[in-house]
Amino acid sequence: MPLFSRRTVPVDDALPVPRLVEIGEPEREWIDAHVALVADAGADPDAIEEVAAVYERWAAGWRRINPPERDDPTIMVNALGTAFGEYVARRTGLSWRLAEHATGLELALYQSRGQVLVNPIGVVDEQWREEQTTGAFLVEHAERLTQARRLVQTPDRRRR
């Protein structure tokens, strides 16, 4: 059973907010190890376009294998989702948390201001399962999240 679930839960009024706990050293090491897998595949984790290119290579290679002979893609999905999440965390006010749901535990990015909760591994998992061939979704999601977080963090100077 994986350490973290891949379920994405939007935070809105209809769904309860999961119990959120700050990550500890074991989770930080897990994040770093998975980001290192993407780096070892030739991507600079600080270049989301390179992370997207690794997604495309890994997904294409995995899909070329006859389905009964394919390995479980969980490690690839976790590594890509974690690299994506770390990219976003480094550029926003979002920080890693453990989100505890009735169905399990997941790594998530959270910011209390605005009640923002993002499951980066779930984002990758959803696209992988839908057999998305391009990693452009990673670039698009990262741009949206970093732009939205910049807008929240930047004071509106026109209000003086």
Backbone as a printed PyTorch tensor [residue, N CA C, xyz], in Angstrom:
tensor([[[  0.8400,  -1.1780,   0.0000],
         [  0.0000,   0.0000,   0.0000],
         [  0.8830,   1.2400,   0.0000]],

        [[  0.6180,   2.2220,  -0.8880],
         [  1.4680,   3.3990,  -0.9480],
         [  1.3470,   4.2370,   0.3280]],

        [[  2.4110,   4.9650,   0.6120],
         [  2.4390,   5.8040,   1.7950],
         [  1.3740,   6.8980,   1.7110]],

        [[  1.1430,   7.4140,   0.5220],
         [  0.1900,   8.5050,   0.3510],
         [ -0.8380,   8.1180,  -0.7010]],

        [[ -2.0680,   8.5420,  -0.4910],
         [ -3.0910,   8.2870,  -1.5010],
         [ -2.9200,   9.2800,  -2.6300]],

        [[ -3.5390,   9.0160,  -3.7590],
         [ -3.4480,   9.9170,  -4.8980],
         [ -4.7700,  10.6250,  -5.1590]],

        [[ -5.6680,  10.5580,  -4.2220],
         [ -6.9800,  11.1570,  -4.3800],
         [ -6.8640,  12.6780,  -4.2770]],

        [[ -7.4480,  13.3810,  -5.2270],
         [ -7.4610,  14.8280,  -5.1910],
         [ -8.7890,  15.2830,  -4.6150]],

        [[ -8.7290,  16.1370,  -3.6260],
         [ -9.9410,  16.6270,  -2.9970],
         [ -9.9690,  18.1360,  -3.1060]],

        [[-10.9100,  18.6690,  -3.8920],
         [-11.0160,  20.1220,  -3.9190],
         [-11.5630,  20.6160,  -2.5860]],

        [[-11.0310,  21.7280,  -2.1380],
         [-11.5130,  22.2940,  -0.8850],
         [-12.6250,  23.2700,  -1.2410]],

        [[-13.8290,  22.9490,  -0.8420],
         [-14.9510,  23.8600,  -1.0190],
         [-15.8980,  23.6880,   0.1580]],

        [[-16.9870,  24.4240,   0.1500],
         [-17.9020,  24.3840,   1.2800],
         [-18.5800,  23.0250,   1.4440]],

        [[-18.6630,  22.2430,   0.3720],
         [-19.3910,  20.9770,   0.4330],
         [-18.5560,  19.8520,   1.0420]],

        [[-17.2540,  19.9720,   1.0000],
         [-16.4030,  18.8980,   1.4990],
         [-15.6650,  19.3450,   2.7560]],

        [[-15.5340,  18.4570,   3.7220],
         [-14.7870,  18.8320,   4.9220],
         [-13.3000,  18.9540,   4.6090]],

        [[-12.6640,  19.9230,   5.2260],
         [-11.2240,  20.0870,   5.0610],
         [-10.5530,  18.9520,   5.8210]],

        [[ -9.6040,  18.2840,   5.2030],
         [ -8.9300,  17.1860,   5.9110],
         [ -8.1080,  17.7310,   7.0770]],

        [[ -7.7860,  16.8510,   7.9840],
         [ -6.8940,  17.2430,   9.0700],
         [ -5.5080,  17.4080,   8.4590]],

        [[ -4.9010,  18.5550,   8.6920],
         [ -3.5990,  18.8690,   8.1040],
         [ -2.5420,  18.9180,   9.1840]],

        [[ -1.4170,  18.2830,   8.8950],
         [ -0.3140,  18.2080,   9.8370],
         [  0.9510,  18.6130,   9.0940]],

        [[  1.8020,  19.3890,   9.7580],
         [  3.0760,  19.7470,   9.1310],
         [  3.8990,  18.4830,   8.9010]],

        [[  4.6660,  18.4940,   7.8180],
         [  5.4970,  17.3260,   7.5310],
         [  6.6900,  17.3050,   8.4760]],

        [[  7.2140,  16.1100,   8.6800],
         [  8.4050,  15.9310,   9.4970],
         [  9.5880,  15.5260,   8.6290]],

        [[ 10.6470,  15.1390,   9.2690],
         [ 11.8670,  14.7290,   8.5570],
         [ 11.6330,  13.5370,   7.6290]],

        [[ 10.8670,  12.5000,   8.0330],
         [ 10.6490,  11.3730,   7.1130],
         [  9.9470,  11.7980,   5.8130]],

        [[  8.9670,  12.6740,   5.9300],
         [  8.2600,  13.1360,   4.7210],
         [  9.1700,  14.0110,   3.8620]],

        [[  9.9870,  14.8480,   4.5160],
         [ 10.9160,  15.7040,   3.7660],
         [ 11.9180,  14.8340,   2.9990]],

        [[ 12.3990,  13.7750,   3.6470],
         [ 13.3210,  12.8580,   2.9760],
         [ 12.6270,  12.1550,   1.8110]],

        [[ 11.3690,  11.7690,   1.9910],
         [ 10.5930,  11.1160,   0.9260],
         [ 10.4450,  12.0670,  -0.2590]],

        [[ 10.1020,  13.3070,   0.0130],
         [  9.9760,  14.3160,  -1.0470],
         [ 11.3020,  14.4540,  -1.7790]],

        [[ 12.3740,  14.6650,  -1.0300],
         [ 13.6930,  14.8600,  -1.6430],
         [ 14.1210,  13.6620,  -2.4820]],

        [[ 13.8560,  12.4450,  -1.9950],
         [ 14.2300,  11.2410,  -2.7440],
         [ 13.4580,  11.1380,  -4.0530]],

        [[ 12.1950,  11.5110,  -4.0480],
         [ 11.3940,  11.4290,  -5.2650],
         [ 11.7480,  12.5390,  -6.2530]],

        [[ 12.0620,  13.7140,  -5.7480],
         [ 12.5310,  14.7880,  -6.6310],
         [ 13.8650,  14.3690,  -7.2570]],

        [[ 14.7020,  13.6920,  -6.4890],
         [ 15.9940,  13.2250,  -7.0090],
         [ 15.8120,  12.2240,  -8.1530]],

        [[ 14.7620,  11.4020,  -8.1070],
         [ 14.5020,  10.4720,  -9.2140],
         [ 14.2710,  11.2240, -10.5270]],

        [[ 13.5510,  12.3230, -10.4500],
         [ 13.2940,  13.1340, -11.6460],
         [ 14.5910,  13.8120, -12.0910]],

        [[ 15.3840,  14.2880, -11.1350],
         [ 16.6710,  14.8940, -11.4730],
         [ 17.6010,  13.8590, -12.1160]],

        [[ 17.5910,  12.6420, -11.5890],
         [ 18.4220,  11.5660, -12.1430],
         [ 17.9950,  11.2010, -13.5660]],

        [[ 16.7440,  11.4990, -13.9000],
         [ 16.2460,  11.2370, -15.2590],
         [ 16.6090,  12.3710, -16.2150]],

        [[ 17.3360,  13.3640, -15.7170],
         [ 17.8260,  14.4230, -16.5860],
         [ 17.0950,  15.7400, -16.5040]],

        [[ 16.1950,  15.8980, -15.5480],
         [ 15.4380,  17.1470, -15.4330],
         [ 15.9640,  17.9890, -14.2780]],

        [[ 16.0620,  19.2680, -14.5160],
         [ 16.3250,  20.2090, -13.4390],
         [ 14.9890,  20.4230, -12.7370]],

        [[ 14.8630,  20.0510, -11.4580],
         [ 13.5770,  20.2030, -10.7740],
         [ 13.0780,  21.6480, -10.7030]],

        [[ 13.9590,  22.6040, -10.9410],
         [ 13.5570,  24.0040, -10.9580],
         [ 13.1540,  24.4790, -12.3490]],

        [[ 13.0740,  23.5600, -13.2990],
         [ 12.6240,  23.8740, -14.6620],
         [ 11.4210,  22.9810, -14.9640]],

        [[ 10.2310,  23.5130, -14.7970],
         [  9.0210,  22.6980, -14.9380],
         [  8.8930,  22.1040, -16.3410]],

        [[  9.4240,  22.7820, -17.3400],
         [  9.3770,  22.2380, -18.7040],
         [ 10.1850,  20.9440, -18.7920]],

        [[ 11.2960,  20.8710, -18.0540],
         [ 12.1080,  19.6540, -18.0420],
         [ 11.4030,  18.5310, -17.2920]],

        [[ 10.6980,  18.8640, -16.2260],
         [  9.9100,  17.8670, -15.4960],
         [  8.8200,  17.3290, -16.4160]],

        [[  8.1850,  18.2270, -17.1800],
         [  7.1500,  17.8190, -18.1440],
         [  7.7370,  16.8890, -19.2060]],

        [[  8.9580,  17.1540, -19.6370],
         [  9.6010,  16.2950, -20.6400],
         [  9.8600,  14.8980, -20.0700]],

        [[ 10.2310,  14.8150, -18.7970],
         [ 10.4230,  13.5010, -18.1640],
         [  9.0780,  12.7730, -18.0950]],

        [[  8.0080,  13.4910, -17.7560],
         [  6.6770,  12.8650, -17.7660],
         [  6.4130,  12.2430, -19.1300]],

        [[  6.6650,  12.9870, -20.1900],
         [  6.3930,  12.4930, -21.5480],
         [  7.2170,  11.2580, -21.8680]],

        [[  8.5000,  11.2660, -21.5070],
         [  9.3670,  10.1040, -21.7720],
         [  8.9110,   8.8910, -20.9900]],

        [[  8.6720,   9.0870, -19.7030],
         [  8.2800,   7.9600, -18.8630],
         [  6.9180,   7.4100, -19.2740]],

        [[  5.9750,   8.2900, -19.5480],
         [  4.6300,   7.8400, -19.9320],
         [  4.6760,   7.1070, -21.2710]],

        [[  5.4180,   7.6370, -22.2310],
         [  5.5090,   6.9950, -23.5450],
         [  6.1700,   5.6210, -23.4240]],

        [[  7.2470,   5.5510, -22.6640],
         [  7.9320,   4.2690, -22.4890],
         [  7.0560,   3.2400, -21.7920]],

        [[  6.3290,   3.6720, -20.7820],
         [  5.4540,   2.7740, -20.0390],
         [  4.3120,   2.2790, -20.9230]],

        [[  3.7550,   3.1550, -21.7370],
         [  2.6180,   2.7760, -22.5890],
         [  3.0300,   1.8810, -23.7560]],

        [[  4.3020,   1.9060, -24.1160],
         [  4.7770,   1.0220, -25.1940],
         [  4.8220,  -0.4360, -24.7510]],

        [[  4.8090,  -0.6590, -23.4640],
         [  4.8750,  -2.0220, -22.9360],
         [  3.4730,  -2.6330, -22.9690]],

        [[  3.4110,  -3.8910, -23.3530],
         [  2.1440,  -4.6140, -23.3680],
         [  1.5140,  -4.5340, -21.9710]],

        [[  0.2420,  -4.0980, -21.8480],
         [ -0.3690,  -3.8710, -20.5290],
         [ -0.1720,  -4.9750, -19.4980]],

        [[ -0.3100,  -6.2520, -19.8320],
         [ -0.1010,  -7.2500, -18.7730],
         [  1.3410,  -7.3040, -18.2790]],

        [[  2.2730,  -6.7600, -19.0480],
         [  3.6840,  -6.8260, -18.6790],
         [  4.1980,  -5.5240, -18.0480]],

        [[  3.3640,  -4.5210, -17.9500],
         [  3.7790,  -3.2250, -17.3940],
         [  4.0110,  -3.3190, -15.8890]],

        [[  5.0220,  -2.5860, -15.4380],
         [  5.2360,  -2.4220, -14.0020],
         [  4.2330,  -1.4050, -13.4750]],

        [[  4.0340,  -1.4200, -12.1970],
         [  3.1790,  -0.4360, -11.5380],
         [  3.8260,   0.9500, -11.7100]],

        [[  3.0810,   1.9480, -12.1980],
         [  3.6640,   3.2690, -12.4350],
         [  3.7290,   4.1560, -11.1930]],

        [[  3.4050,   3.6340, -10.0260],
         [  3.3050,   4.4580,  -8.8190],
         [  4.5800,   5.2410,  -8.5360]],

        [[  5.7280,   4.6310,  -8.6730],
         [  6.9760,   5.3400,  -8.3860],
         [  7.1520,   6.5140,  -9.3420]],

        [[  6.8640,   6.3000, -10.6170],
         [  6.9920,   7.3860, -11.5920],
         [  6.0020,   8.5060, -11.2940]],

        [[  4.7610,   8.1350, -11.0250],
         [  3.7220,   9.1290, -10.7280],
         [  4.0800,   9.9060,  -9.4660]],

        [[  4.5010,   9.1960,  -8.4220],
         [  4.8950,   9.8700,  -7.1800],
         [  6.0700,  10.8190,  -7.4030]],

        [[  7.0660,  10.3670,  -8.1640],
         [  8.2460,  11.2060,  -8.4140],
         [  7.8700,  12.4560,  -9.1980]],

        [[  7.0970,  12.2860, -10.2370],
         [  6.6940,  13.4450, -11.0500],
         [  5.7970,  14.3930, -10.2680]],

        [[  4.8420,  13.8400,  -9.5200],
         [  3.9560,  14.6840,  -8.7270],
         [  4.6940,  15.4330,  -7.6410]],

        [[  5.6560,  14.7730,  -7.0320],
         [  6.4370,  15.4140,  -5.9830],
         [  7.3360,  16.5010,  -6.5600]],

        [[  7.9510,  16.2410,  -7.7050],
         [  8.7800,  17.2700,  -8.3450],
         [  7.9260,  18.4790,  -8.7410]],

        [[  6.7450,  18.2100,  -9.2760],
         [  5.8160,  19.2850,  -9.6170],
         [  5.4360,  20.0690,  -8.3570]],

        [[  5.0930,  19.3670,  -7.2970],
         [  4.7170,  20.0280,  -6.0540],
         [  5.8440,  20.8460,  -5.4590]],

        [[  7.0380,  20.3150,  -5.5010],
         [  8.1920,  21.0380,  -4.9610],
         [  8.4640,  22.2960,  -5.7850]],

        [[  8.3080,  22.1940,  -7.0990],
         [  8.4610,  23.3630,  -7.9710],
         [  7.4770,  24.4620,  -7.5460]],

        [[  6.2230,  24.0930,  -7.3430],
         [  5.1860,  25.0580,  -6.9540],
         [  5.4670,  25.6020,  -5.5500]],

        [[  5.8270,  24.7270,  -4.6170],
         [  6.0800,  25.1560,  -3.2400],
         [  7.2050,  26.1830,  -3.1720]],

        [[  8.2250,  26.0130,  -3.9930],
         [  9.3690,  26.9340,  -3.9740],
         [  9.0080,  28.3170,  -4.5130]],

        [[  7.8880,  28.4300,  -5.1990],
         [  7.5240,  29.6900,  -5.8430],
         [  6.2690,  30.3430,  -5.2820]],

        [[  5.6950,  29.7310,  -4.2650],
         [  4.4330,  30.2340,  -3.7240],
         [  4.4540,  30.1900,  -2.2060]],

        [[  3.3660,  30.6090,  -1.6120],
         [  3.1960,  30.5060,  -0.1750],
         [  2.6420,  29.1610,   0.2460]],

        [[  2.4900,  28.2450,  -0.7080],
         [  1.9990,  26.9060,  -0.3880],
         [  3.1170,  26.0950,   0.2600]],

        [[  2.7650,  25.2990,   1.2550],
         [  3.7820,  24.4620,   1.9100],
         [  3.2520,  23.0400,   2.0520]],

        [[  4.1960,  22.1240,   2.1280],
         [  3.8480,  20.7100,   2.2300],
         [  3.1790,  20.4160,   3.5640]],

        [[  2.1380,  19.6110,   3.5000],
         [  1.4240,  19.1380,   4.6770],
         [  1.0270,  17.6810,   4.4350]],

        [[  0.7530,  16.9920,   5.5130],
         [  0.0970,  15.6930,   5.4220],
         [ -1.3850,  15.9790,   5.5870]],

        [[ -2.1730,  15.5200,   4.6470],
         [ -3.6170,  15.7050,   4.6930],
         [ -4.2450,  14.3510,   5.0040]],

        [[ -4.9390,  14.2920,   6.1200],
         [ -5.5660,  13.0430,   6.5350],
         [ -7.0530,  13.0750,   6.1930]],

        [[ -7.4480,  12.1550,   5.3230],
         [ -8.8390,  12.0000,   4.8990],
         [ -9.3620,  10.6950,   5.4870]],

        [[-10.6460,  10.5040,   5.3650],
         [-11.2480,   9.2350,   5.8060],
         [-10.6680,   8.0660,   5.0200]],

        [[-10.2110,   8.3270,   3.7820],
         [ -9.6940,   7.2580,   2.9240],
         [ -8.1890,   7.0920,   2.9870]],

        [[ -7.4960,   7.9480,   3.7220],
         [ -6.0520,   7.7790,   3.8060],
         [ -5.3080,   9.0720,   4.0240]],

        [[ -4.0250,   8.9790,   3.8310],
         [ -3.0960,  10.0650,   4.0680],
         [ -2.4630,  10.4470,   2.7400]],

        [[ -2.2990,  11.7420,   2.5130],
         [ -1.6470,  12.1770,   1.2780],
         [ -0.7830,  13.3870,   1.5570]],

        [[  0.2230,  13.5430,   0.7290],
         [  1.0190,  14.7560,   0.7580],
         [  0.2550,  15.8030,  -0.0430]],

        [[  0.1900,  16.9840,   0.4980],
         [ -0.5310,  18.0500,  -0.1860],
         [  0.2000,  19.3620,   0.0340]],

        [[ -0.1060,  20.3100,  -0.8090],
         [  0.3710,  21.6710,  -0.6210],
         [ -0.7950,  22.4710,  -0.0720]],

        [[ -0.5010,  23.2980,   0.9240],
         [ -1.5840,  24.0060,   1.6040],
         [ -1.1730,  25.4270,   1.9310]],

        [[ -2.1630,  26.2900,   1.8790],
         [ -2.0080,  27.6540,   2.3830],
         [ -3.3220,  28.0190,   3.0670]],

        [[ -3.2270,  28.4270,   4.3140],
         [ -4.4480,  28.7230,   5.0690],
         [ -5.1760,  29.9280,   4.4920]],

        [[ -4.4350,  30.9020,   4.0210],
         [ -5.0620,  32.0690,   3.4030],
         [ -5.7330,  31.6230,   2.1110]],

        [[ -7.0130,  31.6820,   2.0710],
         [ -7.7560,  31.2370,   0.9040],
         [ -8.1100,  29.7690,   0.9270]],

        [[ -7.6860,  29.0530,   1.9800],
         [ -7.9690,  27.6240,   2.0900],
         [ -7.5950,  26.8750,   0.8080]],

        [[ -6.3560,  27.0410,   0.3660],
         [ -5.8710,  26.3920,  -0.8470],
         [ -5.2570,  25.0540,  -0.4800]],

        [[ -5.7300,  24.0030,  -1.1220],
         [ -5.2090,  22.6540,  -0.9080],
         [ -5.0160,  22.0050,  -2.2730]],

        [[ -3.7890,  21.6090,  -2.5630],
         [ -3.4570,  21.0170,  -3.8540],
         [ -2.7840,  19.6750,  -3.6110]],

        [[ -3.2130,  18.6560,  -4.3500],
         [ -2.5770,  17.3460,  -4.2830],
         [ -1.7810,  17.1660,  -5.5770]],

        [[ -0.4970,  17.5370,  -5.5720],
         [  0.2840,  17.4640,  -6.8080],
         [  0.4460,  16.0490,  -7.3530]],

        [[  0.5460,  15.0560,  -6.4820],
         [  0.6550,  13.6790,  -6.9610],
         [ -0.6520,  13.2660,  -7.6250]],

        [[ -1.7680,  13.7050,  -7.0700],
         [ -3.0740,  13.4180,  -7.6580],
         [ -3.2470,  14.0450,  -9.0240]],

        [[ -2.6780,  15.2310,  -9.2210],
         [ -2.7440,  15.8950, -10.5300],
         [ -2.0660,  15.0190, -11.5770]],

        [[ -0.8700,  14.5420, -11.2620],
         [ -0.1310,  13.6870, -12.1970],
         [ -0.8490,  12.3530, -12.3860]],

        [[ -1.3050,  11.7670, -11.2980],
         [ -1.9840,  10.4760, -11.3780],
         [ -3.2090,  10.5440, -12.2890]],

        [[ -3.9900,  11.5910, -12.1470],
         [ -5.1930,  11.7370, -12.9740],
         [ -4.8430,  11.7830, -14.4650]],

        [[ -3.8220,  12.5470, -14.8110],
         [ -3.4270,  12.6550, -16.2120],
         [ -2.8230,  11.3420, -16.7210]],

        [[ -2.0600,  10.6790, -15.8650],
         [ -1.4600,   9.3920, -16.2440],
         [ -2.5670,   8.3840, -16.5600]],

        [[ -3.5520,   8.3100, -15.6800],
         [ -4.6610,   7.3670, -15.8650],
         [ -5.4910,   7.6900, -17.1100]],

        [[ -5.5860,   8.9800, -17.4370],
         [ -6.3100,   9.3890, -18.6450],
         [ -5.4480,   9.2470, -19.8930]],

        [[ -4.2420,   8.7190, -19.7190],
         [ -3.2810,   8.4890, -20.7930],
         [ -2.9080,   9.7620, -21.5310]],

        [[ -2.7650,  10.8290, -20.7600],
         [ -2.2800,  12.0870, -21.3110],
         [ -0.8580,  11.8660, -21.8040]],

        [[ -0.5930,  12.2340, -23.0430],
         [  0.7300,  11.9850, -23.6220],
         [  1.6790,  13.1670, -23.4470]],

        [[  1.1600,  14.3400, -23.2890],
         [  2.0090,  15.5210, -23.1540],
         [  2.0870,  15.9610, -21.6970]],

        [[  3.2230,  16.4880, -21.3170],
         [  3.3980,  17.0080, -19.9650],
         [  3.0270,  18.4720, -19.8510]],

        [[  2.4020,  19.0120, -20.8830],
         [  2.0320,  20.4360, -20.8710],
         [  1.1330,  20.7840, -19.6900]],

        [[  0.3490,  19.8380, -19.2130],
         [ -0.5330,  20.1120, -18.0750],
         [  0.2710,  20.5280, -16.8460]],

        [[  1.4880,  19.9820, -16.6880],
         [  2.3270,  20.3600, -15.5510],
         [  2.7340,  21.8210, -15.6370]],

        [[  3.1200,  22.2380, -16.8310],
         [  3.5070,  23.6320, -17.0480],
         [  2.3080,  24.5430, -16.8120]],

        [[  1.1570,  24.1700, -17.3590],
         [ -0.0540,  24.9910, -17.2140],
         [ -0.4780,  25.0930, -15.7520]],

        [[ -0.5200,  23.9710, -15.0460],
         [ -0.9050,  23.9970, -13.6300],
         [  0.0850,  24.8300, -12.8110]],

        [[  1.3680,  24.6380, -13.0650],
         [  2.3900,  25.3820, -12.3190],
         [  2.2580,  26.8790, -12.5640]],

        [[  2.0340,  27.2620, -13.8090],
         [  1.8800,  28.6890, -14.1220],
         [  0.6510,  29.2720, -13.4320]],

        [[ -0.4610,  28.5330, -13.4710],
         [ -1.6800,  29.0280, -12.8150],
         [ -1.4760,  29.1700, -11.3130]],

        [[ -0.8960,  28.1610, -10.6940],
         [ -0.7060,  28.2030,  -9.2440],
         [  0.2840,  29.2880,  -8.8300]],

        [[  1.3820,  29.4100,  -9.5420],
         [  2.3670,  30.4230,  -9.1580],
         [  1.8290,  31.8220,  -9.4260]],

        [[  1.0970,  32.0190, -10.4920],
         [  0.5040,  33.3280, -10.7660],
         [ -0.5530,  33.6600,  -9.7180]],

        [[ -1.4160,  32.7300,  -9.3920],
         [ -2.4630,  32.9650,  -8.3930],
         [ -1.8470,  33.2680,  -7.0310]],

        [[ -0.8220,  32.5520,  -6.6660],
         [ -0.1830,  32.7870,  -5.3670],
         [  0.5320,  34.1270,  -5.3470]],

        [[  1.1420,  34.5490,  -6.4770],
         [  1.7790,  35.8590,  -6.5320],
         [  0.7470,  36.9570,  -6.3270]],

        [[ -0.4180,  36.7930,  -6.9300],
         [ -1.4620,  37.7980,  -6.7920],
         [ -1.9350,  37.9010,  -5.3500]],

        [[ -2.0300,  36.7800,  -4.6630],
         [ -2.4640,  36.7850,  -3.2670],
         [ -1.3890,  37.4050,  -2.3790]],

        [[ -0.1350,  37.1260,  -2.6670],
         [  0.9480,  37.5860,  -1.8070],
         [  1.3700,  39.0240,  -2.0780]],

        [[  1.0860,  39.5460,  -3.2750],
         [  1.5070,  40.8830,  -3.6370],
         [  0.4710,  41.8900,  -3.1660]],

        [[  0.8690,  42.8550,  -2.3210],
         [ -0.1080,  43.8450,  -1.8810],
         [ -0.5300,  44.7290,  -3.0560]],

        [[ -1.7690,  45.0960,  -3.0510],
         [ -2.3000,  45.9630,  -4.0970],
         [ -1.8960,  47.3940,  -3.7600]],

        [[ -0.9710,  47.9230,  -4.5160],
         [ -0.4470,  49.2540,  -4.2520],
         [ -1.4330,  50.3570,  -4.6330]],

        [[ -2.4670,  50.0280,  -5.3820],
         [ -3.4500,  51.0330,  -5.7880],
         [ -4.3510,  51.4310,  -4.6350]],

        [[ -4.3630,  50.6920,  -3.5460],
         [ -5.2680,  50.9750,  -2.4250],
         [ -4.7320,  52.0390,  -1.4830]],

        [[ -3.6200,  52.6130,  -1.7550],
         [ -3.0290,  53.6090,  -0.8420],
         [ -3.8700,  54.8320,  -0.7010]]])
